[in-house]
Every structure is written in structure tokens, then in C-alpha cells.
Amino acid sequence: MILLSFGHGYSAAALEPLLLPKGWQIIATTRSADKAKAMAARGISARIWGQDDLSNDIKRASHILSSIAPDGGQDPVLRTWGKALDSCLAQKTWVGYLSTTGVYGDRGGDWVSEADALNPTTARGQARVAAEAEWTALAQKTAAALHIFRLAGIYGPFRGPFEKIRNGTARRIIKDGQVFSRIHVTDIARALEASMRAPQAGAIYNICDDCPAPPEDVIAHAAALLGAPLPPAIAFDQADLGPMAASFYSENKRVSNARIKQELGLTWAYPDYKSGLAAILAQEG
């Protein structure tokens, strides 16, 4: 089996320990020559995006995964390699596109599932809806086995709250009733690998854990794990957040993972932030 991974970043790279020991070949794109060297050292066939010709890789791959974010109102993979994909996508065993739960917009803290209408309230969410539509149109045209994965907030080793707590910059932002869904990167990889083993053409899955929670609770628990003082509480309207962080707080919802767990028979390695943070702390040391 050959996976062609467009935009082989934090989430996609978590597939490596699941696939490589089973004899998979992974071909992956990156914009960085240094990252390409690091990939090669891990046994990945690295390609430099915008420099290397991917035509033959597209033909050879049995599975295709795209993690590249929209750019300029278009999906970069389809803008650059759409014609090449058009000619052979139907022959692929599995095609995956990583999207975001931001496509649902703000639900006032209510639960949302894949059956709910998309109503993005941020430019980032709107761009993802457009990219999903591009991939869906190509899949319908070619009868490709497309799978769309809507990811909640991603955390994992070296992408968690511990460093901010250690250096004293962590804050508990308080916004009444605010909750976020999140997912440990290991469980993203486990979900993708499970889907590859049991393709369901046209499937759309939310990937999130079982425990939507207020962000301040996550920070407080991380501090407790470190034995550190509780970070200060700051009201949302006084927090002076940057545009990206503020956009996250503009949406409040609980995301259901019932479909992916039922259809793929999944149980999470880290079903809540407490188990996930404990694992990260053990790994980071």
C-alpha cells in the first residue's frame, strides 16, 4: 500500500507508526527542505511542494490524504494537481480530506453531528466548507472513495498547555458557558487508519473525544498535573486575544463522535482531556 500525504504535518505524521511497521510506503509533501530531510530519516519519501513533480506519485498511490488548508478561496491540492487527480482518483482505494468542526459554526453550546447543516461563522470555517465542496464535486465526478474528516481542536505531545504553565504565560480565559471539543493526535491517526481498513465512500466523520469541556478546566487540570499554581482567571472581554484565538471563542458547541465510533468500531485511546494530558506529560517528561 502507498499513501500519498499532501501537507504531511502534525496530524498526518501520527499515521507513520501505524502504517510503516505494516509495510506501507508513505510519500509526503512539505514546503521545507529541512523537514524533508527529517521525513527521509524516518523512512518517508519526501517531496518539496511547489518544486517536485508529483504526477507519478499520484498515479502510484493507493491511498491519498490531504491536510493542506485552503488558500485564496481554493483548495491548493486541487488547484495544482486537480487534473492529475481527475484522471485516476476513481482507482484509489481510499481518499481522505482533513477538515474542521469549524464548518458547523456557533451552536450556543448545543450538540452538533454530521447530519446538521453547515453554518460557518468565521472566514476559516467558510473556506473549509468551500474546500469540502471542491473535493466532493471531484469525487462525484470520478466516483472516488472520498472520506471527509472534521477535526476538533488538536492537541498532543509538544502541542499542549504544559509549556505555557511552566513558563508562567498560561491563562484561564473565562467565557460563561463556553465549551470546546478536542482530540488527541494519536486518536486522529487511529481513526484515519481504521477508515483506511474499512472504506465507506462518501463518509463524513467528526473526530473528537467524548468530553467537550470549558478551556479553563483543561488549563487548571494541566497545572494540577504539574503541581503548579493555578493560572490566573481572566474574563474573555478583558483577555486581549489575537484574531485567531478570538475566532475560536466565537463558536460554542459540543461535537458528537457517535457516527465514527459506531461505523468503524472505534474506542479512543484518550477519550477525555484528563487521560490525554496525563499521556502527554509522561511522553514529554
N, C-alpha and C positions, 0 to 999 in steps of 0.2 A: 504494500500500500504506500502511496505517495501523497503527502499533504502539502499543498501549496498555500502558504500562510502570507497573505497580504497585510503588512503592518504588524510584524511579529513583536508585539510589545509585552507588557506585564501579564496580561490575561492569556494571550496565545502561548507565551513561553511556558506557562504552567502545564501545558499539554506534553512537554518534552519527556518528563519522567514516566508518563503513562504510555506514550507511543514508542519511543526509541527502544526500550527493552523488548518490545514485541516485534521488532524488525521493521518498523516503519522508517521511511525516508521523509525528512522534513526539508522542504525548500522554503525559504523565508526572505521577505524583503525588509530592508531597513534603509534609512537615509544616512546612516553614519558608518563610515569605514571602520571606526573603532569597534562599533557594535557588531559589524560583520565579522571582524576577527574573533570577537568573543563567541559569536554563534558558531563559527567554524571550529573553535576549540571544544565546543560542546557536541560536535558531530552534526551540525546543521549546515545545509548547503545555502549559503547566504548570497543574496542579490542586492545590489545597490539600486534603490528606487530612483528612477529618472535617468539611470546610466545603463543598466544591463537590459538586454533583450530577454523578455520573459516568454516569448512566443512558444518555444519548445517546452518550457516548464508547464505552461498552460495546457498544452496537448498531453503531456505525460501524466499529469497529476490525476489521481483517482478521487481525491477529496480536495475541496477548496474552501478556505476560511478567509473572510475579510474582516479586519478590525480597524480599518482606516476611517477616520472621521470625515464627514462631508466637508467640502471646501468650495467656497464661492458658489454655493447653491447647487452643487453637483457632487455625485459620488466620484472620488478621484480614480478608483479602480475601473469603474465603467466608462468614465470619460477617456481614460488612457488605453484600456485593454478590452473595451466593450465588444469590438468586432471579433477579436480573437476568442473571447469567451462565447460569443454568439454561435460560433461555428462548431463548438464542441461541448458546451455545457450540458447538453442532454445526456452525454455519455458518462458524466461523473456520477459516482456512487452517492455522493453527499456534497452539498454546498451549504455553507453556513455564513450568516451575516450577523455581526455583533452590534446591536442597537442599544437603546437605553429605555428605562422605565419613564424617563422624562417625556416620552411621547404621549403619556396619559394626562399630563398637566396636573393642575391642582384639583384635589378631590375633597378638600376640607377635612382630611383625616380619615375619610371613608376607605373601605377596601376596594381594590380595583383588580380585575382579571383580564385575560386576553380577549374575553368576549365584549369588553367595554369599548365604546367609541374612543378614538384618539382625539385629544383636545389639548395640544401642547400650548403652554403659556410663555415659553421662553424661545428665543431665536435658536438656541441649541436643540431644543426639542422639535421645533418646526423643521429644522434641517434634517433631523433623523427621520421624521415622517416622510419627507421627500425622498431620502435615500432608500428607505424601505420600499417605497412605491417604485423606484427605479429598478431595484433588484427583483421585486415581484413581477413587474412588467416583463423583464427579460426571462424570468423563469416561466411565465405563462407562454411566452413566445416560443421558448425552446423545450418546454416540458421538462425543465430541470428540477432536481430534487432539492429545492431551496428550503432552508430552515432559518427562521429569524429568532434571535435570542435577545430579549430585552433585559439588560443587566441593571440591577440596583447598584447602590454605592459600593464600590470595590475596595476591599482592604485585605491586608495580608502582611507577610514578612517585609519589614522595611517600608511599609506603607500603612502605618497605623499611628496611634496617638502617643506612643511611648516617648519618642524623641522630644516632642514639644513639652511633655510633662517633665522630662529630665532637665531640659534647659530653661524651664520656667516660663515658657511662652503660651502654654495651653490655657484656654478659657472655656468656661461653660456658658454658652450662649443660650439665654432663656427666652423662648417664644412660646407663649401659652398654647398648649395643645399640639405643638409641633412634633411629628414623628418622621423618621426615615426608615426605609428598608435598606438592607445592606447584604453583602455576600462575600464570603472568604474566597480568595482567588483559587484555592485548591478545589472548592466545590464548583466553581465555574468550569475548570478543566474536567472534573468528573462528569459534569452534565454534558459537556460537548462530546466527550469520549463515549458516553452512554448513547447519545444520539447517533454518533457515527456507527455504533454497533447495531442500532435499530432505527434506520432512517424512516421518517414519516414525511414524505414530500408535502410541502405546503404548511408544515407545522410552525406555529408561533408559540414561543415559550417565555414566560417570565423566569428569570433566575435570581432568586432572593432567598434569604433564610426564613426561619419560622417566626422571627421575633422582631417586628418593627418596634422601634424604641426611640425615645427622645434623645437627641445627641448629647445632652448634658449628662444623661445617665451613663453613656458609654465612656465619656471622659472621666467621670467620677469612679467608675469601676476600674479603669486602667490605672488611675492614680492609686487606688487601694491595692491593686496587684503589685505595684512598685513600692508600696509603703511610703508614698509621697504625700505631701499636704494636698488637700482638696483644692483644685484650681479655682480661681475667683469666678463668681457668677456675675454675668453682665447681661442686662436687658438687651434684647435684639435691636431695639430702636436706638441704643446707645453704643452698639458694638463697632461701628465704623468698618463694616465689612467691605471687601472689594467686590466688583461687579459679579465675578463668578460665584463667590461664596453667597452673596445676597440672592443670586438666582436660585440656588439650591433651597434657600429658606422660603422662596416664593411659592413652592409647591409642597403640599402636605398630604400624604396618602399612605395607606397600608397596602402593600402589593402581595397578591396571592400567588403562591407557588404550587397550588393543588394540581394543575394540569401536568406539569413536567414530572412531578413526583408520581402521579398516577400512571401516566403513559409510559414512562421509562423505568418505573420501579425504583426510583432513587430514594435514598436516605442521605442526609447531609453529614459530612464529617464534622461540620461545625454548624449546628442548627440554630445557634444564637451567638450574640456577640461575646458572651462570657466565655464560652468554650473556645471561640476563635481567638480572643485576646490572650487567653492562657497559652494556647499553642504558639502564637507569635512570640510571646515573651520567652518561652522555652527555646524557640529556634534562634531568636536574636541574641539570647544570653544576657 
